[in-house]
Amino acid sequence: MKRIILACAAGMSTSMVVTRMEKEAAARGLNYQIYAIPEQELREELQNYAGEVAVVLLGPQVRFKLEENRKLTDSQRIPIAVIDTLAYGTLNGAKVLDQALTLIN
């Protein structure tokens, strides 16, 4: 199963986005493991699950880490982006899922 990782600072809001993304993915019949981790654990996560990660989305609060993390993801050809701020703030799981799927395809 392919993974969609949301990397963030603390994780409370991001966990709510994940829940909504999972519901939307299930409604669409998509089979992804969607979960949130602290941004500082991304390097280890990519090492542990090389080949399984489809996309990485950074929470808006850690947008300043995008270029640093792009170095990690580019070496594995994994797309990475910052989650749309409005979608994140309104907990719009469908829109965040669409963003992830656009990056994957």
N, C-alpha and C positions, 0 to 999 in steps of 0.2 A: 504494500500500500504506500502510495506517495504521501509525503508530508508537506503541509503548509505551516511554516513557523512564523509566529508573531513574536518579535523580540522587543521588549519594552524595559521601562525603568522599574516600576514597583509591581505592576501586574493586576491590580484590581479592575480597572476599566477594561484592560485588554482581555481579561478572563470573561467579562460580559460580552465583548465583541466576539470572542471565540465561540461562546455558547450560541450566539445568534447565527454565526457563520455555519456552525455544525447543523443547525436546524434547516438553514437554507440549502446547504449541500445535500442533506437527506431528502428534502422536498424535490430537488432536481435529480435525484438518483446518482449523485456523484460520490465517489469513494475516496475520500482524502482523510488523513489523520491531521486534524487542525488543533494546534495547541500553542500556548504562550510560554516563553521562557524569559528570564532576565537577559538583557542584551549582553552582559559580561560573560554569559555561558554559551554564546553562539559558536565560538571557535570549537569548543569541545563537542557541542551538538553536531556540528558539521563533520567532525572527525568520526564520531560514533555512528552516524547514519549517512555516510557518503553513499551517493547513488540513490538514496531514498527521498531526499529533499527536493521538492519541485520548485519552491519559491520561498523567499524570506521577506517578510514585511516588518519594517521598523515602526514602532509607535512614534507619533509626532514628537513626544517629549525627548526622544533620543535621535532626532533627525540629524544632529550634528555629528553622529557616528556613522553616517551613511558611507562616506568615502573610505573610512578605515575598514568597515565591514565588507565593502565592495571588493577589496583586495582578497578577502577570504572566499567570497562567493564566486568571483570571476574565475579563480583557479579551478573551480569545480563546475563551471558553466551553469551556475544557479542564478536566476534573476533575483534582484533585490530592489526594493523601493521603500519609500516612506508612505505609510498609510495616509490616505486622503484625510486631512484634518477634520473636515465637516462630517464625513462618514464615521470617523472615529468618535468624534464628540457626540454624535446623535445615536451611537451604537447601532449603526446601519450595517448589519451583518451581510445583507444581500449585496450592498455596494462594495464592501471590502472584499467579499468573495469574488465579485466581478473583477475587481482590480487584480486580485491574485490570478484569476484565470486568464486575464488578458496578458499578464506577464509570462505565464506558462506557455501560452500558445503563440 
